[in-house]
């Protein structure tokens, strides 16, 4: 499964699919205004990376990632 996040200025949309060429959009396009300097006040930028959580609960579940790729355009 391939997950994508594509940003364009202050908008971002998320997708998933079996590969990069067969993506289905997840939910509506989201606004990145909440992390802009005007709203967040001296926010030092967004970060991109892999993250998994068990919401503070003990868990034996595992999250594995075969690869991560970032391309800024």
Secondary structure, DSSP 4 states (H G I P E B T S, - for coil): -EEEEEEETTEEEEEEESSTTS-EEEEEEEE-GGGSHHHHSS------------TTS--------S-------
